[in-house]
Amino acid sequence: MPAEDNPLTRRGFLKATGAAGVGTALAPLGAFTAAQAGDAAKAPESMQVPTRPFGNTGADVSILSLGGVLRSSDQMVFKQAFRWGITYWDTADSYGWGKNEKAIGRYLAKYPDHREKIFLVTKAATSDPDTLTEKLHTSLQRMNTSYVDLYFLHYVDDVKGELTPAVRRWAEAAKNDGKIRFFGFSTHKNMQTCMLDAAKLGWIDGIMMSYNYRLMGTDTMRRAVDACVDAGIGLTAMKTQAAFSANFYASIGSDTDDALKMTERLMAKGYTAEQARLKVVWENSHIASICSAMPTMTILQANVAAALNRRQLSTGDRQRMEQYAQRTAPGYCGGCAHICESAVDANVPICDILRHCMYQHGYGDCKRALRFFSGLPESVKSNLTATDYTAAERRCPQQVPIGKILSGVCVDLS
């Protein structure tokens, strides 16, 4: 069909797919598996997502982890994920106000024999031992299980302040009681510092951190990963799509010839840009698993296809992704809160705000962003417009236009 007769032109197609999260332009499972399995129609039931060792814990986990907020109505996603060998399941007590844990509990009640094959992870955002005990008890009840394989402190950004001796004693007691097998934390900001500090502790089993084609090449992230590997800590990558933090930056690079060529080259090889971003993370063998939100069968199928595809990205493809990351860096917050937030006098959680802008504009999770923005203290909301972000912008390694984005947040709140 001639381009002028086709409503979805090559440039329009990229604008619709290239800057969005995984699941927008998805190569079918059969495209990856036919050559490997012979019969693509029968392949999905017979193939299994590969596994990797989780640090020095002795556990092997699927390289793709089922994450995100799934509901009770999504039981088929749970079932199909299990069939395809996605046995690392990640949740948190706060996801959907506990609804995600309850959904997992309904699945395990129906398929109790699957429990021993599932590496089950949940989280709680507290460092208080008594509260941890209460939250773990509630999570176990919700999920119809007597233990979790890995328990995370959620949203850690200061290891020295949050992973206290009291927390260590609590974790050791929970292990001795058979309530948890392993212990660690998730981190969305100051990731590299948290990882380096955790590697020195000697009692952290696992870490989940933002890790993607935008961050993995930095010297600080390389050092952090190496330190964790030397310490035997299992690593789980999240935010692997590295979505943009604001919608007016979602168009950066998406209309350029470089972005068009990158997308077209990848699709000619049988996978999308979104799948390539997963593959480039898996090329680091020290990353045990990628935690990905897969709320639909379409996204689940596409991510499994990427996990099963053994074809490596070419050097040229990786270089093009790196160039794209560099050219669009101002649209992505690297999570180094200690750099930007220390440059302003007022109390403004810059990184948290930028991360929720990403949820809203990059992942389309407007409700989550609105809840966060609405919950900001009035003093913080006042500081958003009254603060001078010039110094923070000068220090930002990504050169994010912090003031402009936060001004947009003020408009959204008004």
N, C-alpha and C positions, 0 to 999 in steps of 0.2 A: 504494500500500500504506500503511495507517495506520502512524503512527510506532511504536505499541505492538506492531505485528506485524513491524516491520523490525528485525532484530538490529543493523543499522548505522545508528543514529540520526544526526541532523545533528551533535550534540555528540560522539558517539562517533567519527564519521567524522573530525572535525577533530582529535580527540586522536590518531587513528591516522595522520593525514597532515600536519597543519599545522605541527608542530614538528620534523618529520623532514627529512632531506636530500632533494635533488632525486631524483626517480625514484619517490616513494611514491604520489603522486596525479598522474597524467600525462594531459594532454589529448592526443588522437591527432593525428598529423601532418595527417590529412585535415581536421580541424576548422579548421586554420589555412590550409591551402593550397587548398581547393576553390574558394574565391572568386577566388584569384589564378591558379590554373592551369586552372580549368574542369573538369578531370577528376581528382579526387583519387586515383583508382586508378592513374593514369599519372604523377602529379605527382612522386613521390619520385625517379624516375630522371632527370627532366628539370631539376629545380630545383637551384640551387647556393647555398650559404651565401655571403652577401656578403663582400667584402673591404674592408680599410682600409689606409692607409699605415702602415708601422711606423716611426714617428718620421721622421727625415731620412735613413734608410738607403737609400731608393729601392726598398725591397721592399714589396710588398702582401701582407697575410696575411689568412686567413679570420678572421672575427670570433669564431668558436668554435674553440677549440683542443682537440685530443684529448689528455687528460692521464691521470694515474693509472697504476696498475699493471695492465697487460694481459699476458695469458699467450699462449703459442703457440697454445693452443686457442681464442683469441679472434680468429682471423684474419678471420672474417666481420665483426667490428666494424671492423677496419682497412679492409677492402674497402668496406663500406658507407659509412663515414665519407669515404673518398676519393671515392666516387661522388657524395656529396652536397656535395662541395666543401670538406670540412674538411681542409685541407692544411697546417695548422699542427699539428705533432705534437710533444708535449713529453714528455720522460722524464728520467731521471737514472741515473748509474751505480749508485746504491744501491737503486733501486726493484726490489724482489724479488731483491736481491743480484745484479743484472745480468740477471735473467730478462726484464724488460721490454725492455731493449735487444736481447736475443737474439730476442725475438718480432718486434720491428720488423725485425731483420736477416733473419729467415725470410721476412717479407712482401716485403722489397725484393729478396731473392734470387729470389722467384717473379715479382715484377712490377718488374724493374729499370728499365723505362721510366717508372715513376711517380716515381722519385727526384727528377728535376729539377723536378717540380711540387710537391714536399713541402718545406715550410719546417721543417727538422728541428732540434730543440733538445734538448740534454742538459746535465747539470750535474755538478759535482764539488765536494765540500766540503773544499777546501784552498786555501791561499794560497802554498804552496810550489811554485815553478816546476818543479822536477824531478818532483814528484809529479803536477802538472798534466799534464806531458808524458806520463807513464806512463798516467794515467787517460784522457786523450784518446785515446791509441793503443789502449787496450783497448776504449773505447767505439766507435771507428771499426771495429775488427775485429768486435765483436759485431753491429753494425748493418749490416755489409756495405756500407759507404760509405767514400769517400775524404775526405769533409769533412762538417762540420755547418754549418748556416746560422747558428746562434746558440749560443754556449757560455757557460754561466752558472757563476759561483761560487755555490755553494749555501749557503743559511742565513746570509747576511751580516747582521750586526747592528751592525757598526762599520766604516764605509767607510774612515775614516782609518787604522784599524789593519790592515785586510785587503786593501784595494785599493792596494797599495804600488807604488812605482816599478818594482820587480822584476816584479810581476804585469803592469803595463802593458807592459814590454818583452817579456814572454812572449806577451801577446796580440798585439802587433804582429808578432812573429816568426811566430806561428801563422797569422796572416792572410797574411803574405808567402809562407808555405809552402803556402798553399791549403788548410790543414787546417780553418780556421774562416772564416766570412765576417764575423760580428759577435760582439761580446763584451759581457757585462753580468753581472748577478747577480740572485739571488732573495733575498727578505727576508721573514721572518715576524714579526719584532719590531723595534721602533724604526724602523718603516718610513718614517715621515715624515722623521726625521732622516737616515736613509740616503739617501733620495731627494734631499733638499736638498743634502747633501754631494756626492752623485754629480753633480748638475747643475753643480757648480762645477769638476769635474775636466776636462771637455772631451774625454774619450775613451771614455765609456760609451755603447754603442749601444742597450742595452735593459735594462729592469728588470721583474721579475715580483714583485708585492707583493699582500698581502691587501687587498682593496678590495671593499666591499659596501655595502648600504643602511644599515648601522650606522656605517660609517666615512667614507663619501664626503662627508657633509655637514659634517664638522668643519672648522674654519678651518685647522688644521695640515695636513690632507690636501689641502685645496684649494690651499694655498700650495705644497705639495710637488709636486702634479700640474702646476700652472702652471709651476713652475721647470723641471721635466723637459721639458715641452712647449717652453719657450723654448730649452732646450739641445738640442732635437732628439732626445730619447731616446724610443724606442718603449716603450709601457707595456702590460703584460699583467696582467690582474686574476685573482687566485685567491681561494679561500675566499669565493666570492660568495654562498653560502647563509647564511653567518654563523651556523653551527650553535651550539647551546648547549654550554657547557663541562662540564656535569655533569647527570646524568639527573634529579636532583631539582629542577633548574631548567628542565627541558624542558617542564614543565607551566605555567610562568609565562606568563600571557596566553593560553594555548591554550584555556582554558575561558571566557574572557571574551566578552561579547557583541561587543566591538569586533573581536576576532580572528575570530569567527564571521562577522560582517558583511563583513570584509575578504576572507576566503576565498570566501564566497558571491558577492560582487560580481565578483571576478576570474574565478571559474569560469563565471559567467553571461556573461562576455565571451569565453569560449573558452580561457582559460588558467588554470593553477594558481598558487598563491602562489609555488611554486618557480620557475616560468617567469617570473613577474613580477619576481622578484629578479634574474634574468638581464637582463631588459629594462631595468630601471632603471639598471643599470650601462652597458648599451649606449647609453643616452641621452646619456652623456658621450662625445662623438665623439672625444675624445683618448685613450680607451681602445681600443687597437688590437684586442685580442682578450681573450676570457675563456677561461681554462684550466679545464676541467671534467673530473673523473673520469667516464668513461662506459664502465664495464665490461660493460654489457649493451645489447642492441639497443633495449630499451624506453627506457632513459635517453637513449641516443643519439637516438632518434626524437623524444623530447619536447624535448630541447635544440635540435635542428634546427628543430622546429616553432616554438619561441620565436624563433630567429634569423631565420626566414622571415616571421614575423608583423610587418607594418609598422605595425600599430596601436599608437599610443603610449599609455602609461598616462595616465590623467586626473590633473589636479592633486589631486583628492580622493583618488585611489588612492595617490599618492605621499605625501600628508599622512598617510594612515592607516598606511602603512608606517613613516613617521618616528615617529608616535605609538607604534606597536607597538615599535619599536626603543628608544624612550625608556623605556617601561614595563617592558621586559624586559632593560634594560641590565645589571643585576647578574649575568645569566647568561652574559655574553659578554666575553671578554678582548680588549681593543683592541690588545694587543701592545706597549704602551709600557713596556718592561722597565726603562728608565732611571728611571722614576718609582717603581715599586713596589720593585724589587730594591735600589735605593740606600737605601731606608728601613729595611731590616733589617740587623742586624749579621752574621748568619750567611750562609754561602754556600748559597743556595737559588735555583735557577733557576725562579722563580715562573712566568714567561711560558711557558717550555718545558713545564712540568708542566701548566699550564692548557690549553695547545694540545693536549697528548696526552689530556687529559680530554675535550676536544672530539672528537678522533678516536674515542675509545672510546664516548662516550655520544651524540655528535651524528651521527657517521658510521658507527657500528657497527664500527669497525676495532679490535677488542679486541686482536688479535695485535700490531699496531703499538704500541699503548699499553703492553701488557705487556712487550714487548721494551725499550721506553724505560725504564719504571719499574724493571724488573729490572736494567738496566744502570747505574742511578744508583750512584755511590760510596756506600759504607757511611756515610761522614761526612755526606753529603747526606741520606741516609735518616734518620740520627739527628737532623739539624737540623730535619727536617720537623715533628717533634712538640715539639722544645725551643724553637722560635723564636716570638717574639711578633710577630704580624702587624698589630697595631693601627695602627701608624704607616703601614704600607703600604696598609691599607684606607682610612685617612683621605685619602691622596693619590690613590687610584685614581679616575680620571675616571668610570669605569663603576660605581663603588661595588660592586665584586665582593667577596663575602664570602670573601676569600682563605683565612683560617684554617679555615673550615668545609670548604671544598672540599679543601684539602690534608690535613685530618684524614681525609676520606673516602679519599684516596689511601693514607694510612697503613693504613687498614682493609683496603683491597684488597691491599696488600703483605704483610699479616700472615697 
